């Protein structure tokens, strides 16, 4: 067993986060939707604060988010979807998943399509390895391929939101990934279902409060 | 709504699979561990049977696995971890997750570390894009980085298996990923906890029956 990092116990849950990280954004959305007050502990990825021994003892991949439960000495929970499932199990009011197993599987399939088949390929550590000169070609190829497939999945599942007419876990992944698409100069109008759902979600106060530009560690010039 | 593919209803569940796919292997392990008889419908990725319009109507990313429930007209369920969660919810005997939410979150974090932070980066569609000449350097870099971080996570959670002394969902991802490591010529002895757990799991009959070389679509010369 390695020594555990000393996590200062806090009366509110703590989210280790970087304002622009799409994975931290997912968890922020769950916390805000479920009306769970929390504190943000910024981990500046651009300044490599995620590579310190202290942070790597919490999250060995050096990724955000990590989540420390209220009044807990740790260890903090890691991996965004695992944290979403945890929040839904411990705060079942305003559920993020439907009740019947087949519907839950369909929501989780949308979650996984974004979390495993789309997001990792455009993540910062991959792009660093690919190199600045090839970044645009790489992200264009894989994001377009991923968004096309996701749009096909949404044809079968979407109502007002990604799965029917209630906000689900899938929507918590869709909004940050849509934003990444724009950031990487993808023409998102090519994906009309995603675009419509994203616009619907943007009108919800918890989604507005979760936006990167509203976070304490967002540089003032980007607000 | 797009037209649904006509899935011939079957009295046993059907797994759309490719013998060597690590993601299909995860689901096969769950089915075998839970003693659920099923039929395999082979989708030969090397012959691009995953790129046909028929298969893409089932799985828009053209990935395996897909899972058709017994006596169901479809649509088939997709994305391996979503299918694992579904199987655990519908067949709760021999559970794949512990009972309390914090422990479940730790198992799911191991699952996600493999499913999102390690596996996708070495997947066939990425490697095809990277090109044969750069494949070895790419997989060596990212698999070693991923396995080192996973080993650190396992330091905190492992007992006899990945999480304590019972087989969990995390073990269903570990074994196929370990095999991928060997296939990509990674020296797996550098990861003693993973290696020990993998050896333990290899002694379990359900794990032996799930091995790629035991599948109906495995070429005879590889058995």
Interface residues (C-beta under 8 A of the other chain):
Chain A: X1 X2 X4 X56 X60 X61 X62 X63 X69 X75 X77 X78 X79 X80 X81 X82 X83 X85 X86 X89 X90 X101 X102 X104 X105 X106 X108 X109 X111 X112 X113 X115 X116 X117 X119 X120 X121 X125 X126 X129 X141 X142 X145 X146 X148 X149 X150 X152 X153 X155 X156
Chain B: X1 X2 X4 X56 X60 X61 X62 X63 X69 X75 X77 X78 X79 X80 X81 X82 X83 X85 X86 X89 X90 X101 X102 X104 X105 X106 X108 X109 X111 X112 X113 X115 X116 X117 X119 X120 X121 X125 X126 X129 X141 X142 X145 X146 X148 X149 X150 X152 X153 X155 X156
